Amino acid sequence: MLYRFFFCLSFLGWQCASAQSIDPTNITIVRDTFGVPHIFAPTDAEVAYGLAYAHAEDDFGDIQESLLAGRGILGEVQGMDGVLFDFAMKFLKIDSLVDAQFERDLSPEYRKLLDGYIQGINAFAEAHPKEIVHKKLFPAGPKDLVRGYTLTLSIEAGLGMALKSVIENRIAEFFTANDQISGSNAFAVSADKMDDGKSYLLVNSHQPIEGRFAWYEAHVNSDEGWNMAGGLFAGGVTIFVGANENLGWAHTVNYHQFGDIYQLEINPKNKNQYMYNGKWRDFYVKKVKLKVKLAGMRIPVKRKIRWSTHGPTWKTKHGIFAFRFPGATDIRAGEQWYKMNKAKNLEEFTDILKMQAIPQYNTVYADADGSVLMHSMGKIADRNPKLDWTQPISSTSSEFLWDKLVPFDKLPYVANPECGYVFNANNSPLNCTGTTCEEGDFFVGMQTFTYNRGERLNHLFSKHDGKFSEDDLNRIKFDTKFNDEGEYQNHFKVMFELDEAKYPDIADAIRKIKAWDRGGETDNPHAALIMVVHDELRHMVNGPFALLMIRKQPITEEMAVDAIRKAKKFFIKKHGTMDLKLGDVQQFMRGDKRVEAHGLREVLRATDTHYKDKKNGIYKAAGGDGYIQIARFSKEKGTEIRSVNVYGASDRPDSPHYDDQMEMFRDHKYKTIPLDRKAVEASAERIYHPGE
């Protein structure tokens, strides 16, 4: 214990001394038959300790990656890919923001939770020194967690998309399409619209299915009223999506215009000045020092960063651009999730949403009182509607320098609509329920576009008569179709109207495409060709597949023919035929294990792929559906949770839970996740304290 004291003291100083030392024997980790950790302890802070320890047992590598990003030293381990995060930390001033606001903005209760988590992860690191990837990473501190949250959320809430659009000089095309996240599905049905009288929630956020941003499943339970099961990411201190004893929610990504890009006018006589309100102003300039791993060595790198009144700036050959996004100004997102974890009813949950600390995401909600909700939350610039906010903004006037956010009561919020259901699949939040139930005001920068998944949900829900059964909702969730009408058909129409006689070399492929029923089941005889054609088209626009459905221009005949030729060449070269089922060429891969994968990009049973096995011509499922939770709520039965995770509970290849859910996932089956301790322990695989 003396070594642990000095280990802690050497880095955390007064922070460590001020935190109450946690006794791990107060914490019980129960592993169920699928290896999912259920953590029980008297206090929330002790549960956070157990969550950190259990998660590290399953995936210490990705947790370290999250902490490295929060410390600003990811480049020292990951090289060029990692140093981009380190640069973003300095570029957005997130390190200084957290230092300045940590005690002021975060409650003592939440700081105690952070301390508990950090004690747990430091204890694991101390017990497993050979797994540590950077000698200066541990002991970690609570601020590392908050910096990691703030950096990641800032990038996702528009900044990553904005930087990409500026660097590639595609601002007009990319400003509404973010390739950081592949999509998400969520829907909720009220109790009075279900045949068994229980409200229903589908949690189906789409993420990469491996790595730092893959969903990890856990259940946390304290005597202080924290009892929540669901998904989180590496370094997550609470559950991000899931259900507690009273309610649950899912998130989907929204694409409002969260902030703005400004093209600055530079003084031709002094490159360090820009025009603002009729006068030249000096940039604030700072040199930052980073380290990047190259050829096994950590090489020092110096970069110059400039800020204008608008925000941080980026120089390209097309000009100098500034970024003003409110997501990088608030460190309380993690605390809002903590409060959401412990909410008890719709009124309490709505009050927590009013924090507006989480900078992005739609929230789909259901509870034991039978209520449902869809809210499009986020930190969104409140712009003067009389001005032209077309990106990039070239005006030098302070009229375009907003300093307030769209207030909560102006954001889309639909609770308990008459039709009894709400949904979102990254479509406009104005289309989130039945056509007779919609409401909501426009604000400047609101997302108005949609994709196939949102259109498909609207179609499937609206054509249903009477009350819903769970079988009805399963059919909706696992639907693999593109709509016959809508954005997909509008933008891809030319592909289905090609003349075989005009292109005899691909006539057979064109006939297969015309015969396709718009489905993506593993045994679909035409979907394999479609999957590869879609992938080729995605590469042509150098962006996410969804971009092809919201661009002003549909795909051209030239694009369609080129993609089909490349796809046919692939099949003939690698397989000798195009007559293959989707599952023959699209699979989940985990170690040596392979399982056929349903779905295509942008269908409800979403599967995003990349070309992995070039020897055998197999595409690997890399994102889309991964962690799925179904939660049912009622006063009589409480919360009933079933879930499935695409691979398993552990990221360690030697674990029996590394790949034990793959067949379940393929077959659309679920496991049960009880919230009651006795029920959990009754079928436990292992019960222990952290460190045992």
Secondary structure, DSSP 8 states (H G I E B T S, - for coil): -HHHHHHHHHHHTHHHHHS----GGG-EEEE-TT--EEEEESSHHHHHHHHHHHHHHHHHHHHHHHHHHHHT-THHHHTHHHHHHHHHHHHTTHHHHHHHHHHHHS-HHHHHHHHHHHHHHHHHHHH-GGG-S-TTT-S--HHHHHHHHHHHHHIIIIIHHHHHHHHTT-HHHHTT--SSS-EEEEEEE-GGGBTTS-EEEEEEEE--SSSTTS-EEEEEEETTS-EEEEEE-TT-SS-SEEEESSEEEEEE------SEEEE--EETTEEEEEEETTEEEE-EEEEEEEEEEETTEEEEEEEEEEE-SSSBEEEETTEEEEEE-GGGG---HHHHHHHHHT--SHHHHHHHHTT--S-S-EEEEEETTS-EEEEE----B---TTS---SSB---SGGG----B--GGGS-EEES-TT-EEEESSS-TTSSS-TTT------TT------HHHHHHHHHHHT--S-B-HHHHHHHHT-----SSSHHHHHHGGGGS--TTT-GGGHHHHHHHHH--S---TT-TTHHHHHHHHHHHHHHHTS-TTHHHHSSS---HHHHHHHHHHHHHHHHHHHS-S---HHHHEEEEETTEEEE----TTSSS-EEEEEEETTTTEEEEEEES-EEEEEEEETTTEEEEEEEESS-S---TTSTTSSTTHHHHHTT--EE---SHHHHHHT-SEEE-TT-
